[in-house]
């Protein structure tokens, strides 16, 4: 195989791999956090989904601990 062609293929593979990883984000990067109100998280989550849908990006959600205090979730 031509060494220049092999180098080009490797460069393209690495470039697209890096771009793919860079587009996967946590929803916390968009200010969807347990400390926010439900209304604010709803707005921020919709913005996050809209952003991801334009580029085919993946979003991930970290698990959060939910504590019940006198019948209310916090």
C-alpha positions in Angstrom: 0.0 0.0 0.0 1.1 3.5 -0.7 2.5 5.1 2.5 1.0 8.5 1.7 -2.4 7.0 1.1 -2.2 5.0 4.3 -1.2 8.1 6.3 -4.1 10.0 4.8 -6.6 7.2 5.7 -5.2 7.1 9.2 -5.5 10.9 9.5 -9.1 10.9 8.3 -10.0 8.1 10.6 -8.6 9.9 13.7 -10.1 13.2 12.7 -13.6 11.8 12.4 -13.2 9.7 15.5 -12.3 12.8 17.5 -15.2 14.8 16.0 -17.6 12.0 17.0 -16.4 11.9 20.5 -16.5 15.6 20.9 -20.1 15.8 20.0 -21.3 13.5 22.8 -22.2 15.6 25.8 -23.7 15.3 29.2 -26.9 17.1 29.8 -25.2 18.9 32.7 -23.1 20.8 30.1 -26.4 22.4 29.1 -27.3 23.4 32.7 -29.8 20.5 33.3 -28.9 19.8 37.0 -30.7 18.6 40.1 -30.3 22.0 41.7 -32.5 23.7 39.1 -36.3 23.9 39.3 -38.3 21.5 37.1 -39.4 24.3 34.9 -35.8 25.5 34.2 -34.6 21.9 33.6 -37.5 21.4 31.1 -36.5 24.5 29.1 -32.8 23.6 29.2 -33.4 20.0 28.3 -35.5 21.0 25.3 -32.7 23.3 24.1 -30.3 20.4 24.7 -32.4 18.0 22.6 -32.7 20.6 19.8 -29.0 21.0 19.7 -28.3 17.3 19.6 -30.9 16.7 16.9 -29.2 19.0 14.5 -26.0 17.2 14.6 -27.0 13.6 15.5 -25.1 14.0 18.7 -25.5 11.7 21.7 -26.5 12.9 25.1 -25.9 11.1 28.4 -27.5 11.5 31.8 -25.6 10.9 35.0 -27.6 9.2 37.8 -28.6 11.6 40.5 -29.7 10.7 44.0 -33.3 11.6 44.8 -34.1 12.1 48.4 -37.7 12.2 49.7 -38.2 14.8 52.4 -41.7 15.0 53.9 -43.4 13.7 50.7 -41.5 16.1 48.4 -38.6 15.1 46.2 -35.4 17.1 46.4 
